[in-house]
Amino acid sequence: MIVSRIAIAAVLALGLSHAAQAKDWKKIVIATEGAFPPYNMTMPDGKLAGFEIDMAKDLCARMKLECTVVAQDWDGIIPGLNAGKFDAIIAGMSITPKRMEVISFSTPYTASPTTFEVPKSMADLPLTGERINLSDKEAAAAAIAKLGAALKGKIIGAQVSTIQADFLKTYLSPFAEIRTYPTNEEQDLDLQAGRIDMAFASSSYLVSTLAKPGGDRVKMSGPFITGGSMGAGSGVGLRKTDPELKDMFDAAIKASIADGTISKLSLQWFKLDIAVKN
Amino acid sequence: MSSYFTLIGFGPTGWGWQLVAATLMTLAVSAAAFVTGAVFGVLGAWAKLSGGRAVRGAADAYTTVLRGIPDLLVIYLFYFGGSALMTSIGKMMGSQGFLGLNGFLVGMLAIGTVSGAYQTEVMRAAFLAIPRGEIEAARAVGMGRALMLRRIIAPRALRFALPGLGNVWQQVLKESALISVTGMLELVRQIHLAAGSSRLPFDFYATGAALFLLLTTLTGLLFRGAEQRTQRHERQG
């Protein structure tokens, strides 16, 4: 089997690869990273799996498109889209203004809310389990005042130059001390070591932390924060020159959110519903 | 420890076959790039040694530029620039849609072009290391140019070039890791996928390092054997 795979690769190497046909969309190639569980990952047998692989299958069925999902290195994924190596990116890619300068995005399908990670022994923070949308200014201000009072004098860790660190600096720095780390993993180690009282991170990341060794000593606490400066969530990355494909993805994502398919897949892979709610 | 061997083993939950396939792919793309580089190297060395002013200038520009820019840039240029160029040529010829080179071909050409620049210098120095007297002696006994190349210049130059070529080979083997940016499933890309998907980065990156070390060591032994073989007459004499 391995020999035949190498033989196929060698034969392909001699010829030119030919990706999607332009404009008359019947077949598309979708790129994912393949190393970002549970969004997308590679199984030991080499096949792709994960939340986004299942979601892509659902979206393609809705759009009546024949889709091939390929794994592509994260570093080359946006240039690859614009060079035409594939037609769409579904790789847990957050919609940011900087990326919008070079590619376009579908409407978001997931928005992983941000919340706190605290030692299991600690009493729960106020508003635990509630959803706060920062776009709703009044409710957000009331919630932040409540949180601020509870966090007085605490030390909170977050990954540097993330939406989470920005939020802490903007809203909670008058109450608590903020420490930033190069990666989420380092912040977790300091939480375990007791150097910080709590961490502030994306809930999809925290779910995976809880599943890791040592994860049984921490828990999620406090409100699930979304909207506003917390970003628009993850969307399908598309070329700016393909507005008709964007329309197709937008319609399919909206339908899939409306009938609960994306929520169902999210619960299955993340143990948490991070589907975009309107 | 036993869970580690399950992880990299050949069972249903083991990554063994994927790792073997990726290791062979690394070896294949490196060998293809090295051979491509050898062709460029011979041409470049010939151009530098016996070409006219224009040819020599072109060869100088080639070795200066390709040794002076990062290899990753060369790969991006071939992979993304190459497909943009080919697609626009394709459009002119009336074909619709996207044309491009695949990762293997890009890796072979990009790494081969860079290694060719190094091999040019290795081969040029090896030719210059041949004692002039031997070439004069060959001329004196009336050897033609082709016979002289086959009997005297090529074997003598190879003997001087082998240690340098061995270094270039190791460099090619390690640079093949850069081709992972094209998404081609070679060793580094496979290790990265496995590390990310299993959340066991240390196990897999360490395994990847060991596999690379295995490749460099085994092929290093081959080069050493070849060096000893080309020197066997000298030890006797």
Interface residues (C-beta under 8 A of the other chain):
Chain A: M1 I2 R5 I6 A9 A10 L12 A13 L14 L16 S17 H18 A19 A20 Q21 A22 A31 E33 G34 A35 F36 P37 M41 T42 M43 P44 D45 G46 V70 A71 Q72 D73 D75 G76 P79 G80 A83 G84 K85 S208 K212
Chain B: P12 T13 G14 W15 W17 Q18 V20 A21 L24 M25 A28 Y76 Y79 F80 S83 A84 M86 T87 Q96 G97 F98 L99 G100 L101 N102 F104 L105 M108 S180 V181 T182 G183 R189 H192 L193 A194 A195 G196 S197 R199
